[in-house]
Amino acid sequence: MKILYVITGLGQGGAERVVCDLADKMYEEGNEVKIAYLTGGILTKPIHSEIELIRINLNSIFSLPFAYIKLLKIVGKFVPDVVHSHMVHANILTRLVRMVIPLKKLICTAHNSNEGGYLRMFAYRVTHNLADLTTNVSNEAANAFIEKKAVYNTDIVTTYNGIDLGKFYYKSEARNKILTELNITSDYYLILAVGRFNKQKDYPNLLNAFKILKNSNIEKIKLLIAGDGELRNEIEIIISELNLKSDIMLLGRRDDIPELMSAADLFVLSSEYEGFGLVVAEAMACKTLVVATDCGGVAEVLNNKDFLVPPSDYECLAKKILYTINLNPDQKKEMVLKNLKHIEGNFSLRMIVENWKRLYHG
């Protein structure tokens, strides 16, 4: 089978990792796989170098006609059995391609409960019938698309993201390695956050919650944040204004996220909105306790309301983090094992790949 994945970009994000993992697994099963990406550089890529990565060069509205023609030529030359697009720009563009050239099967996957405002939802709706199948990554995100009339009636399917348990698992040696690298003593409690510095991730929510923790006389605690993005300067200013520069470490982009998760005592997701909450599942797979905002599909991933808080409520977030810190060792161990079992039973990449194979052949 020939499979063409089309995605908005290959930056450092959850959707990008999902597509590259899926491409790798499909290639390993003997399929011919290519990935076309619309814009940006390559920060996330498949393991297998045989999977061709093709840049479309959609950099502005003025480049749209050229990008459209290039994608047409790619499809016409490759003649894929399945075109599987991901994220709003790629989804709309591939649907428009179908108006000109036949596609055997087109599947469009959204990765968020919030993929933009009215115009984007309208574009989804008016092009809906050009796709054979529209999916989203959680029930909550799929329901959001229905409520926003991005799809007709309930014509959308939930297909969860998969976690590669061969990459994300607990690594016992990681804590000492990370502590040594960052020059942190072993008696510190480590809180970790991972994600782009953008509005969606709502880092001010986390920073203000962390300030409350520090004001509660919790001394031996560090907040590590792995990621980068357009709001980095703004986040650095907030850290300085809250007088937390010695307590928070901005690690930038990292290639050792499983090690960081294994080293941390607690993972925190402070997002304003999400689609699936991939990093929550990854942290759970690494046996890390999680506190998260109840947004998008995070509740479906975490499956425990005791560790969920409302979005944009830093006081509640601080209370929940403190509650988690104060769990006794037996409670922590029980929760870690419960979380791991939930991930292995519902979100393993192997299971999700089998589901996609059924949809591709169906």
Residue frames as qw, qx, qy, qz and C-alpha x, y, z in Angstrom:
[[0.000, 0.888, 0.460, 0.000, 0.00, 0.00, 0.00],
 [0.374, 0.326, -0.019, 0.868, 1.15, 3.54, -0.78],
 [0.313, -0.799, -0.471, 0.206, 0.45, 6.05, 2.01],
 [0.296, 0.470, -0.026, 0.831, 0.95, 9.81, 1.78],
 [0.352, -0.678, -0.485, 0.427, 0.82, 11.72, 5.06],
 [0.204, 0.610, 0.126, 0.755, 0.23, 15.45, 4.75],
 [0.476, -0.645, -0.442, 0.402, 0.79, 17.66, 7.80],
 [0.057, 0.993, 0.085, 0.060, 1.00, 21.38, 8.39],
 [0.149, 0.821, -0.512, 0.205, 4.56, 21.19, 9.72],
 [0.871, -0.044, -0.443, 0.208, 7.18, 18.96, 11.33],
 [0.080, -0.701, 0.388, -0.594, 7.93, 21.08, 14.35],
 [0.233, 0.096, -0.870, 0.423, 8.28, 19.80, 17.89],
 [0.540, -0.130, 0.200, -0.807, 4.72, 18.94, 18.87],
 [0.584, -0.016, 0.753, -0.302, 2.40, 16.09, 19.66],
 [0.768, 0.531, 0.172, -0.314, 0.74, 15.84, 16.26],
 [0.409, 0.730, -0.536, -0.115, 4.11, 15.79, 14.53],
 [0.206, -0.391, 0.883, -0.158, 5.37, 12.95, 16.74],
 [0.706, 0.208, 0.574, -0.360, 2.17, 10.99, 16.14],
 [0.711, 0.646, -0.087, -0.263, 2.48, 11.27, 12.36],
 [0.262, 0.662, -0.702, -0.003, 6.16, 10.30, 12.33],
 [0.410, -0.218, 0.845, -0.266, 5.54, 7.32, 14.64],
 [0.760, 0.376, 0.402, -0.346, 2.64, 6.21, 12.46],
 [0.576, 0.715, -0.342, -0.202, 4.73, 6.60, 9.30],
 [0.029, -0.539, 0.837, -0.085, 7.52, 4.51, 10.82],
 [0.553, -0.008, 0.780, -0.292, 5.18, 1.69, 11.80],
 [0.753, 0.544, 0.189, -0.318, 3.44, 1.65, 8.44],
 [0.400, 0.720, -0.554, -0.123, 6.82, 1.57, 6.68],
 [0.231, -0.400, 0.871, -0.166, 7.98, -1.31, 8.88],
 [0.670, 0.211, 0.650, -0.290, 4.95, -3.30, 7.75],
 [0.506, 0.107, 0.698, 0.495, 6.04, -3.05, 4.13],
 [0.298, 0.860, 0.412, -0.056, 4.08, -0.01, 2.97],
 [0.472, 0.295, 0.133, 0.820, 5.57, 2.72, 0.80],
 [0.260, -0.828, -0.421, 0.264, 5.32, 5.91, 2.84],
 [0.356, 0.364, 0.030, 0.860, 5.96, 9.60, 2.20],
 [0.209, -0.724, -0.469, 0.460, 5.32, 12.69, 4.32],
 [0.252, 0.565, 0.230, 0.751, 4.49, 16.06, 2.77],
 [0.314, -0.621, -0.443, 0.565, 4.67, 19.05, 5.14],
 [0.253, 0.881, 0.353, 0.188, 3.40, 22.50, 4.31],
 [0.113, 0.892, -0.166, 0.405, 5.82, 24.83, 6.07],
 [0.544, -0.763, 0.321, -0.138, 8.65, 25.29, 8.57],
 [0.204, 0.579, -0.788, 0.041, 11.78, 23.35, 9.33],
 [0.835, -0.102, -0.528, -0.119, 12.15, 19.71, 10.38],
 [0.234, -0.564, 0.599, -0.517, 12.39, 19.28, 14.15],
 [0.701, -0.074, 0.647, -0.292, 10.55, 15.96, 14.27],
 [0.531, 0.445, -0.570, -0.442, 11.15, 13.23, 11.71],
 [0.976, -0.065, -0.075, -0.195, 10.68, 9.48, 11.27],
 [0.651, -0.517, 0.525, 0.182, 13.36, 7.03, 12.36],
 [0.737, 0.200, 0.554, 0.330, 13.53, 5.49, 8.89],
 [0.080, -0.549, 0.282, 0.782, 15.41, 7.72, 6.45],
 [0.183, 0.165, 0.826, 0.507, 13.75, 5.88, 3.55],
 [0.094, 0.769, 0.619, -0.132, 10.54, 7.80, 4.29],
 [0.339, 0.341, 0.220, 0.849, 10.76, 10.80, 1.99],
 [0.113, -0.697, -0.420, 0.569, 9.98, 14.20, 3.55],
 [0.320, 0.448, 0.455, 0.699, 8.66, 16.70, 1.00],
 [0.078, -0.467, -0.303, 0.827, 8.31, 20.40, 1.77],
 [0.305, 0.694, 0.623, 0.192, 5.35, 22.09, 0.07],
 [0.301, -0.002, 0.015, 0.953, 6.48, 25.68, 0.85],
 [0.178, -0.765, -0.500, -0.364, 3.15, 27.14, 1.91],
 [0.448, -0.114, -0.354, 0.813, 4.65, 30.17, 3.65],
 [0.148, 0.301, 0.205, -0.920, 1.95, 32.79, 3.06],
 [0.576, 0.553, 0.472, -0.374, -1.37, 33.34, 1.33],
 [0.383, 0.750, -0.327, -0.429, 0.59, 34.43, -1.76],
 [0.030, 0.414, -0.894, -0.170, 2.36, 31.07, -1.99],
 [0.660, 0.118, 0.604, -0.431, -0.93, 29.14, -1.80],
 [0.779, 0.524, -0.079, -0.335, -1.35, 28.60, -5.58],
 [0.395, 0.596, -0.699, 0.018, 2.22, 27.27, -5.93],
 [0.287, -0.259, 0.846, -0.367, 1.84, 25.03, -2.87],
 [0.759, 0.258, 0.365, -0.474, -1.45, 23.71, -4.22],
 [0.716, 0.577, -0.332, -0.210, 0.10, 22.87, -7.59],
 [0.144, 0.530, -0.819, 0.167, 3.09, 21.19, -5.91],
 [0.496, -0.082, 0.758, -0.415, 0.84, 18.98, -3.78],
 [0.800, 0.429, 0.080, -0.412, -1.18, 18.11, -6.89],
 [0.545, 0.604, -0.576, -0.074, 2.01, 17.00, -8.65],
 [0.140, -0.386, 0.859, -0.306, 3.12, 14.92, -5.65],
 [0.676, 0.130, 0.573, -0.445, -0.21, 13.11, -5.50],
 [0.753, 0.555, -0.106, -0.337, -0.28, 12.65, -9.27],
 [0.399, 0.592, -0.700, 0.025, 3.20, 11.14, -9.37],
 [0.166, -0.284, 0.868, -0.372, 2.97, 8.97, -6.22],
 [0.635, -0.152, -0.517, -0.553, -0.67, 7.83, -6.75],
 [0.107, -0.223, 0.814, -0.526, -1.22, 6.91, -3.08],
 [0.352, -0.354, -0.849, -0.175, -3.80, 4.37, -1.96],
 [0.381, -0.776, -0.474, 0.170, -4.43, 6.52, 1.11],
 [0.210, 0.520, -0.156, 0.813, -3.87, 10.22, 1.73],
 [0.540, -0.631, -0.517, 0.210, -3.97, 10.88, 5.46],
 [0.188, 0.619, -0.085, 0.758, -3.81, 14.58, 6.36],
 [0.540, -0.495, -0.528, 0.429, -3.29, 16.10, 9.80],
 [0.206, -0.478, -0.215, 0.826, -4.11, 19.54, 11.26],
 [0.363, 0.722, 0.397, -0.436, -6.29, 22.23, 9.83],
 [0.223, 0.714, -0.360, -0.558, -4.23, 23.69, 6.95],
 [0.037, -0.250, 0.918, 0.304, -3.24, 20.29, 5.61],
 [0.335, 0.367, 0.843, -0.207, -6.78, 18.97, 5.98],
 [0.399, 0.749, 0.218, -0.482, -8.32, 21.79, 3.98],
 [0.158, 0.649, -0.556, -0.495, -5.61, 21.78, 1.31],
 [0.149, -0.101, 0.963, 0.200, -5.84, 18.03, 0.66],
 [0.399, 0.539, 0.683, -0.290, -9.61, 18.29, 0.37],
 [0.341, 0.788, -0.070, -0.508, -9.19, 21.00, -2.25],
 [0.049, -0.431, 0.813, 0.388, -6.71, 18.77, -4.10],
 [0.355, 0.216, 0.909, -0.027, -9.47, 16.19, -4.44],
 [0.437, 0.706, 0.267, -0.490, -11.53, 18.67, -6.42],
 [0.350, 0.738, -0.429, -0.387, -8.95, 18.44, -9.22],
 [0.366, 0.392, -0.840, -0.081, -7.36, 15.00, -8.98],
 [0.846, -0.282, -0.337, -0.303, -8.89, 11.65, -7.91],
 [0.104, -0.489, 0.761, -0.413, -7.90, 10.29, -4.50],
 [0.523, -0.107, -0.835, -0.136, -8.61, 6.65, -3.70],
 [0.549, -0.649, -0.516, 0.101, -9.12, 7.43, -0.01],
 [0.155, 0.545, -0.227, 0.792, -8.75, 10.67, 1.94],
 [0.588, -0.593, -0.515, 0.195, -8.73, 10.68, 5.75],
 [0.107, 0.674, -0.143, 0.717, -8.51, 14.02, 7.57],
 [0.640, -0.434, -0.537, 0.336, -7.45, 14.12, 11.22],
 [0.122, -0.837, 0.102, -0.524, -7.80, 17.14, 13.50],
 [0.629, 0.017, -0.602, 0.492, -5.61, 17.19, 16.61],
 [0.091, -0.014, -0.427, 0.900, -7.38, 19.67, 18.83],
 [0.046, 0.672, 0.710, -0.203, -10.69, 20.81, 20.23],
 [0.087, 0.908, 0.084, -0.402, -9.69, 24.30, 19.07],
 [0.646, 0.097, 0.447, 0.611, -8.27, 24.48, 15.54],
 [0.147, 0.077, 0.224, 0.960, -9.19, 28.10, 15.02],
 [0.275, 0.297, 0.347, -0.846, -12.15, 30.43, 14.74],
 [0.635, 0.475, 0.392, -0.465, -15.29, 30.65, 12.65],
 [0.498, 0.663, -0.386, -0.404, -13.60, 30.85, 9.25],
 [0.078, 0.376, -0.922, -0.049, -11.62, 27.66, 9.79],
 [0.412, 0.166, 0.828, -0.343, -14.67, 25.81, 11.09],
 [0.605, 0.599, 0.123, -0.510, -16.63, 27.06, 8.08],
 [0.353, 0.591, -0.661, -0.299, -13.87, 25.83, 5.76],
 [0.182, -0.134, 0.964, -0.137, -14.03, 22.43, 7.43],
 [0.527, 0.367, 0.611, -0.463, -17.79, 22.29, 6.99],
 [0.587, 0.651, -0.071, -0.476, -17.99, 23.32, 3.33],
 [0.391, 0.539, -0.725, -0.177, -15.24, 20.86, 2.36],
 [0.591, -0.281, 0.671, -0.349, -16.44, 18.06, 4.64],
 [0.888, 0.278, 0.277, -0.238, -17.86, 15.85, 1.90],
 [0.541, 0.706, -0.455, -0.038, -14.54, 15.86, 0.04],
 [0.077, -0.467, 0.845, -0.247, -13.05, 13.59, 2.74],
 [0.636, -0.113, -0.730, -0.226, -13.93, 9.93, 3.10],
 [0.668, -0.523, -0.492, 0.195, -13.44, 10.17, 6.84],
 [0.014, 0.732, -0.257, 0.631, -12.88, 12.95, 9.36],
 [0.749, -0.351, -0.504, 0.247, -11.39, 12.07, 12.74],
 [0.115, -0.817, 0.296, -0.481, -10.29, 13.80, 15.91],
 [0.443, 0.331, -0.758, 0.345, -8.07, 12.62, 18.72],
 [0.007, 0.095, 0.802, -0.589, -10.53, 12.51, 21.62],
 [0.026, -0.617, -0.781, -0.092, -14.26, 12.34, 22.25],
 [0.129, -0.764, -0.283, 0.565, -14.21, 15.83, 23.71],
 [0.113, -0.410, 0.412, 0.806, -12.41, 17.23, 20.67],
 [0.039, 0.256, 0.836, 0.484, -14.78, 15.43, 18.29],
 [0.074, -0.728, -0.662, 0.161, -17.79, 16.82, 20.18],
 [0.137, -0.648, -0.010, 0.749, -16.28, 20.32, 19.97],
 [0.065, -0.111, 0.642, 0.756, -16.17, 19.97, 16.17],
 [0.048, -0.518, -0.828, -0.211, -19.84, 18.93, 16.17],
 [0.147, -0.764, -0.443, 0.445, -20.83, 21.87, 18.37],
 [0.107, -0.588, 0.219, 0.771, -18.89, 24.29, 16.14],
 [0.721, 0.588, 0.262, -0.257, -20.57, 22.79, 13.05],
 [0.027, -0.642, 0.659, 0.391, -17.22, 21.89, 11.49],
 [0.018, -0.019, 0.966, 0.256, -18.80, 18.58, 10.46],
 [0.552, -0.195, -0.372, -0.720, -22.28, 17.56, 9.40],
 [0.836, -0.397, -0.204, -0.319, -24.32, 16.15, 12.27],
 [0.681, -0.600, 0.420, -0.003, -22.11, 13.62, 14.07],
 [0.889, 0.443, -0.046, 0.102, -20.07, 12.62, 11.04],
 [0.160, 0.756, -0.568, 0.284, -16.71, 12.40, 12.83],
 [0.925, -0.164, -0.338, 0.062, -14.84, 9.51, 14.43],
 [0.394, -0.824, 0.396, -0.097, -12.61, 9.53, 17.52],
 [0.915, 0.197, -0.247, 0.251, -9.26, 7.85, 16.96],
 [0.546, -0.814, 0.118, 0.159, -6.83, 8.24, 19.84],
 [0.312, 0.780, -0.536, 0.089, -3.16, 9.02, 19.46],
 [0.963, -0.122, -0.220, 0.101, -0.78, 6.17, 20.22],
 [0.318, -0.838, 0.442, -0.033, 2.21, 6.07, 22.58],
 [0.742, 0.403, -0.524, 0.106, 5.31, 4.20, 21.46],
 [0.762, -0.624, 0.131, -0.116, 6.00, 2.21, 24.62],
 [0.885, 0.102, -0.015, 0.453, 9.38, 1.28, 23.16],
 [0.325, 0.539, -0.109, 0.769, 10.40, 4.94, 23.53],
 [0.330, -0.558, 0.199, -0.735, 8.37, 6.08, 26.51],
 [0.835, -0.330, -0.440, 0.022, 9.05, 3.91, 29.54],
 [0.501, -0.852, 0.150, -0.039, 10.57, 4.37, 32.98],
 [0.702, 0.460, -0.373, 0.395, 14.38, 4.61, 32.93],
 [0.713, -0.635, -0.235, 0.182, 15.80, 4.04, 36.39],
 [0.650, -0.136, 0.009, 0.747, 19.15, 5.65, 35.63],
 [0.218, 0.700, 0.317, 0.601, 17.58, 8.88, 34.34],
 [0.365, -0.910, -0.189, -0.050, 17.17, 10.74, 37.62],
 [0.650, -0.539, 0.162, 0.510, 20.84, 10.68, 38.58],
 [0.532, 0.247, 0.406, 0.701, 21.81, 11.61, 35.03],
 [0.034, 0.800, 0.346, 0.488, 19.46, 14.61, 34.90],
 [0.506, -0.847, -0.105, 0.123, 20.31, 15.78, 38.43],
 [0.671, -0.312, 0.235, 0.631, 24.01, 15.70, 37.59],
 [0.394, 0.449, 0.416, 0.686, 23.53, 17.53, 34.30],
 [0.116, -0.814, -0.280, -0.495, 21.43, 20.29, 35.88],
 [0.293, 0.268, -0.540, 0.742, 23.51, 20.46, 39.08],
 [0.608, -0.468, -0.033, -0.640, 20.53, 19.73, 41.34],
 [0.107, -0.313, 0.869, -0.368, 20.91, 17.80, 44.59],
 [0.295, -0.142, -0.920, -0.217, 18.99, 14.56, 45.07],
 [0.045, -0.393, -0.742, 0.542, 16.75, 15.94, 47.85],
 [0.249, 0.234, -0.090, -0.935, 14.87, 18.23, 45.45],
 [0.513, 0.459, 0.698, -0.199, 11.32, 17.54, 44.30],
 [0.113, -0.182, 0.539, 0.815, 11.24, 17.92, 40.50],
 [0.510, 0.610, 0.475, -0.378, 8.18, 19.19, 38.65],
 [0.301, -0.107, 0.641, 0.698, 8.32, 18.92, 34.86],
 [0.526, 0.670, 0.299, -0.430, 6.35, 20.60, 32.08],
 [0.407, -0.090, 0.672, 0.612, 6.85, 19.95, 28.36],
 [0.384, 0.709, 0.587, 0.075, 5.47, 21.87, 25.41],
 [0.369, 0.479, 0.213, 0.767, 5.71, 24.89, 23.15],
 [0.143, -0.387, -0.345, 0.843, 5.75, 28.35, 24.64],
 [0.116, -0.289, -0.506, -0.804, 2.43, 29.43, 23.18],
 [0.455, -0.257, 0.134, -0.842, -1.01, 30.57, 24.36],
 [0.807, -0.135, -0.468, -0.333, -2.46, 27.06, 24.32],
 [0.673, -0.013, -0.641, 0.369, -0.02, 25.71, 26.93],
 [0.398, -0.824, -0.130, -0.381, -0.80, 28.61, 29.33],
 [0.664, 0.080, -0.482, 0.566, 2.52, 28.66, 31.15],
 [0.112, -0.461, 0.259, -0.842, 1.55, 31.79, 33.15],
 [0.802, -0.388, -0.165, -0.423, -1.03, 29.53, 34.83],
 [0.897, -0.084, -0.338, 0.272, 1.73, 27.14, 35.89],
 [0.413, 0.348, -0.330, 0.774, 4.16, 29.88, 36.93],
 [0.359, -0.509, 0.134, -0.771, 1.62, 31.55, 39.18],
 [0.904, -0.324, -0.197, -0.197, 0.71, 28.19, 40.72],
 [0.787, 0.101, -0.361, 0.490, 4.40, 27.51, 41.35],
 [0.070, 0.501, -0.271, 0.819, 4.75, 30.90, 43.07],
 [0.695, -0.497, 0.002, -0.520, 2.01, 29.86, 45.50],
 [0.942, -0.118, -0.275, 0.153, 3.95, 26.69, 46.26],
 [0.534, 0.300, -0.337, 0.715, 7.10, 28.68, 46.98],
 [0.244, -0.525, 0.168, -0.798, 5.12, 31.02, 49.23],
 [0.863, -0.380, -0.147, -0.300, 3.96, 27.93, 51.13],
 [0.354, -0.723, 0.585, -0.095, 7.53, 27.45, 52.35],
 [0.961, 0.116, 0.227, 0.107, 8.28, 24.47, 50.12],
 [0.177, -0.825, 0.413, 0.344, 12.00, 24.97, 49.74],
 [0.333, -0.324, 0.811, 0.355, 13.48, 21.95, 47.98],
 [0.605, 0.549, 0.568, -0.097, 11.49, 22.14, 44.75],
 [0.116, -0.377, 0.477, 0.786, 12.43, 22.89, 41.14],
 [0.661, 0.592, 0.344, -0.308, 10.30, 23.46, 38.05],
 [0.331, -0.248, 0.670, 0.617, 11.82, 22.25, 34.78],
 [0.596, 0.640, 0.247, -0.417, 10.24, 23.34, 31.49],
 [0.451, -0.128, 0.695, 0.546, 11.30, 21.66, 28.25],
 [0.411, 0.703, 0.559, 0.155, 10.31, 23.51, 25.09],
 [0.227, -0.252, 0.151, 0.929, 10.60, 26.76, 23.22],
 [0.211, 0.654, 0.683, 0.247, 8.43, 29.05, 21.17],
 [0.174, 0.635, 0.222, 0.719, 7.17, 32.51, 20.37],
 [0.439, -0.821, -0.118, -0.347, 6.26, 33.43, 23.97],
 [0.784, -0.093, -0.372, 0.488, 9.61, 32.57, 25.55],
 [0.231, 0.326, -0.209, 0.893, 10.53, 36.20, 26.27],
 [0.504, -0.516, -0.111, -0.684, 7.14, 36.81, 27.87],
 [0.879, -0.347, -0.327, -0.002, 7.57, 33.73, 30.08],
 [0.633, 0.088, -0.336, 0.691, 11.07, 34.81, 31.11],
 [0.078, -0.460, 0.097, -0.879, 9.67, 38.21, 32.13],
 [0.723, -0.493, -0.195, -0.442, 6.96, 36.58, 34.27],
 [0.857, -0.161, -0.372, 0.319, 9.53, 34.34, 35.96],
 [0.388, 0.238, -0.267, 0.849, 11.62, 37.41, 36.78],
 [0.324, -0.491, -0.028, -0.808, 8.62, 39.40, 38.06],
 [0.839, -0.424, -0.219, -0.262, 7.62, 36.48, 40.32],
 [0.193, -0.734, 0.615, -0.211, 11.19, 36.27, 41.64],
 [0.938, -0.066, 0.309, -0.140, 11.49, 32.62, 40.58],
 [0.525, 0.720, -0.446, -0.085, 14.65, 32.71, 38.47],
 [0.039, -0.503, 0.841, -0.196, 16.55, 30.46, 40.88],
 [0.579, 0.009, 0.711, -0.399, 13.66, 27.98, 41.12],
 [0.772, 0.521, 0.285, -0.227, 12.74, 27.45, 37.45],
 [0.346, -0.393, 0.653, 0.547, 14.94, 26.06, 34.70],
 [0.684, 0.610, 0.027, -0.399, 14.01, 26.61, 31.04],
 [0.681, -0.253, 0.628, 0.278, 15.66, 23.71, 29.26],
 [0.279, 0.501, -0.485, -0.660, 14.82, 24.63, 25.66],
 [0.863, 0.227, -0.264, -0.366, 14.09, 21.93, 23.09],
 [0.403, -0.470, 0.778, -0.106, 15.16, 18.50, 24.29],
 [0.640, 0.247, -0.637, -0.351, 15.59, 15.13, 22.64],
 [0.310, 0.062, -0.898, 0.307, 15.52, 13.22, 25.94],
 [0.517, -0.358, -0.016, -0.778, 11.92, 13.76, 27.03],
 [0.855, -0.252, -0.433, -0.131, 11.48, 10.15, 28.31],
 [0.596, 0.034, -0.506, 0.622, 14.55, 10.61, 30.52],
 [0.088, -0.289, 0.213, -0.929, 13.23, 13.93, 31.87],
 [0.703, -0.332, -0.219, -0.590, 9.86, 12.33, 32.60],
 [0.835, -0.143, -0.507, 0.157, 11.51, 9.38, 34.34],
 [0.422, 0.136, -0.436, 0.783, 13.58, 11.78, 36.45],
 [0.259, -0.396, 0.031, -0.881, 10.66, 13.98, 37.50],
 [0.081, 0.144, 0.845, -0.509, 8.53, 13.45, 40.59],
 [0.341, 0.629, 0.574, -0.398, 5.52, 15.13, 38.98],
 [0.225, 0.188, 0.541, 0.788, 4.47, 16.14, 35.48],
 [0.166, 0.608, 0.452, -0.632, 2.14, 19.14, 35.13],
 [0.207, 0.382, 0.596, 0.676, 0.06, 20.13, 32.11],
 [0.015, -0.486, -0.390, 0.782, -1.36, 23.65, 32.55],
 [0.134, 0.175, 0.609, 0.762, -2.97, 24.06, 29.10],
 [0.377, 0.229, 0.155, -0.884, -5.91, 26.31, 28.29],
 [0.852, 0.295, 0.086, -0.424, -7.07, 23.78, 25.68],
 [0.241, -0.368, 0.865, 0.241, -5.89, 20.50, 24.17],
 [0.694, 0.161, -0.459, -0.530, -7.02, 17.87, 21.71],
 [0.872, -0.068, -0.485, -0.007, -5.62, 14.71, 23.25],
 [0.469, -0.789, 0.351, -0.186, -2.88, 15.60, 25.71],
 [0.866, 0.313, -0.373, 0.111, -0.16, 13.35, 24.30],
 [0.245, 0.535, -0.604, 0.537, 2.47, 14.43, 26.84],
 [0.634, -0.380, 0.375, -0.560, 0.18, 13.35, 29.67],
 [0.987, 0.070, -0.021, -0.142, 0.06, 9.82, 28.27],
 [0.655, 0.509, -0.439, 0.345, 3.83, 9.86, 27.70],
 [0.132, -0.565, 0.557, -0.595, 4.49, 10.92, 31.29],
 [0.830, -0.226, 0.274, -0.430, 2.18, 8.21, 32.61],
 [0.935, 0.281, -0.214, 0.039, 4.03, 5.64, 30.48],
 [0.451, 0.506, -0.515, 0.524, 7.25, 6.79, 32.19],
 [0.596, -0.436, -0.622, 0.259, 5.69, 6.14, 35.62],
 [0.162, 0.091, -0.221, 0.957, 5.43, 9.83, 36.46],
 [0.034, 0.623, 0.675, -0.394, 2.53, 11.20, 38.47],
 [0.144, 0.340, 0.417, 0.831, 0.47, 13.78, 36.55],
 [0.088, 0.641, 0.487, -0.587, -1.61, 16.82, 37.46],
 [0.207, 0.172, 0.569, 0.777, -3.39, 18.41, 34.49],
 [0.348, 0.235, 0.124, -0.899, -6.03, 20.89, 33.48],
 [0.483, 0.346, 0.795, -0.122, -9.34, 19.36, 32.46],
 [0.363, 0.655, -0.162, -0.643, -9.32, 20.39, 28.80],
 [0.511, 0.424, -0.633, -0.397, -9.79, 18.53, 25.54],
 [0.882, -0.030, -0.437, -0.172, -9.23, 14.80, 25.82],
 [0.128, 0.508, -0.700, 0.485, -6.96, 15.02, 28.88],
 [0.639, -0.240, 0.459, -0.568, -9.65, 13.55, 31.14],
 [0.947, 0.208, -0.097, -0.225, -9.92, 10.56, 28.79],
 [0.607, 0.487, -0.555, 0.293, -6.16, 10.03, 28.97],
 [0.039, -0.439, 0.649, -0.621, -5.68, 10.61, 32.70],
 [0.639, -0.276, -0.667, -0.266, -8.89, 8.80, 33.68],
 [0.507, -0.395, -0.598, 0.479, -8.77, 10.15, 37.25],
 [0.047, -0.854, -0.255, -0.450, -10.64, 13.30, 38.22],
 [0.637, -0.710, -0.123, 0.275, -8.66, 13.55, 41.47],
 [0.562, -0.319, 0.249, 0.722, -5.70, 14.88, 39.47],
 [0.259, 0.539, 0.477, 0.644, -7.61, 17.26, 37.19],
 [0.115, -0.541, -0.322, 0.769, -8.19, 20.98, 37.71],
 [0.408, 0.837, 0.351, -0.098, -10.13, 23.61, 35.76],
 [0.598, 0.388, 0.130, 0.689, -8.13, 25.49, 33.09],
 [0.136, 0.605, -0.005, 0.785, -6.77, 28.96, 33.92],
 [0.617, -0.730, -0.065, -0.287, -7.20, 28.52, 37.70],
 [0.479, 0.499, -0.597, 0.405, -3.70, 28.72, 39.14],
 [0.402, -0.452, 0.526, -0.598, -4.88, 28.64, 42.76],
 [0.933, -0.021, 0.162, -0.319, -6.65, 25.33, 42.17],
 [0.796, 0.457, -0.368, 0.148, -3.64, 24.05, 40.23],
 [0.101, 0.581, -0.628, 0.508, -1.34, 24.89, 43.15],
 [0.671, -0.303, 0.437, -0.517, -3.61, 23.10, 45.61],
 [0.972, 0.170, -0.010, -0.165, -3.68, 19.97, 43.44],
 [0.583, 0.551, -0.511, 0.309, 0.09, 19.96, 43.02],
 [0.196, -0.514, 0.615, -0.566, 0.48, 20.29, 46.80],
 [0.866, -0.112, 0.241, -0.423, -2.02, 17.46, 47.30],
 [0.911, 0.339, -0.233, 0.029, 0.04, 15.25, 45.00],
 [0.281, 0.614, -0.590, 0.443, 3.33, 16.15, 46.67],
 [0.394, -0.410, 0.579, -0.584, 1.88, 15.09, 50.03],
 [0.928, 0.008, -0.227, -0.296, 0.73, 11.62, 48.91],
 [0.619, -0.545, 0.566, 0.001, 2.46, 8.88, 50.83],
 [0.002, -0.455, 0.806, 0.379, 4.78, 6.47, 48.96],
 [0.329, 0.198, 0.923, -0.017, 2.21, 3.65, 48.83],
 [0.412, 0.725, 0.385, -0.396, -0.42, 5.97, 47.36],
 [0.198, 0.738, -0.419, -0.491, 2.06, 7.22, 44.76],
 [0.148, -0.248, 0.924, 0.249, 3.08, 3.69, 43.78],
 [0.403, 0.419, 0.795, -0.173, -0.53, 2.56, 43.45],
 [0.381, 0.799, 0.148, -0.442, -1.40, 5.55, 41.25],
 [0.051, 0.627, -0.633, -0.451, 1.69, 5.13, 39.06],
 [0.224, -0.035, 0.960, 0.164, 0.88, 1.46, 38.37],
 [0.400, 0.602, 0.627, -0.290, -2.78, 2.26, 37.71],
 [0.272, 0.800, -0.145, -0.515, -1.80, 4.99, 35.23],
 [0.040, -0.451, 0.803, 0.387, 0.65, 2.71, 33.43],
 [0.335, 0.222, 0.916, -0.006, -1.94, -0.06, 33.10],
 [0.389, 0.737, 0.373, -0.408, -4.44, 2.45, 31.67],
 [0.201, 0.735, -0.419, -0.493, -1.96, 3.65, 29.04],
 [0.135, -0.261, 0.922, 0.253, -0.86, 0.14, 28.05],
 [0.337, 0.347, 0.867, -0.116, -4.47, -0.99, 27.71],
 [0.334, 0.793, 0.447, -0.243, -5.81, 1.94, 25.73],
 [0.231, 0.941, -0.109, -0.222, -3.13, 4.03, 24.03],
 [0.613, -0.346, 0.562, 0.434, -0.24, 1.81, 22.94],
 [0.241, 0.562, -0.433, -0.662, 0.98, 2.67, 19.45],
 [0.056, -0.054, 0.966, 0.247, 0.63, -0.97, 18.41],
 [0.229, 0.520, 0.781, -0.260, -3.12, -0.89, 19.14],
 [0.247, 0.741, 0.101, -0.616, -3.64, 2.47, 17.44],
 [0.072, 0.425, -0.696, -0.574, -1.74, 1.37, 14.32],
 [0.138, 0.204, 0.963, 0.110, -4.00, -1.68, 14.02],
 [0.244, 0.683, 0.537, -0.431, -7.00, 0.63, 14.20],
 [0.192, 0.690, -0.262, -0.647, -5.62, 2.88, 11.45],
 [0.067, -0.185, 0.890, 0.412, -4.92, -0.17, 9.28],
 [0.235, 0.468, 0.846, -0.103, -8.58, -1.14, 9.54],
 [0.231, 0.795, 0.227, -0.512, -9.62, 2.37, 8.53],
 [0.035, 0.560, -0.563, -0.607, -7.15, 2.45, 5.63],
 [0.027, -0.028, 0.944, 0.327, -8.41, -0.86, 4.24],
 [0.258, 0.452, 0.757, -0.395, -12.08, -0.33, 5.10]]
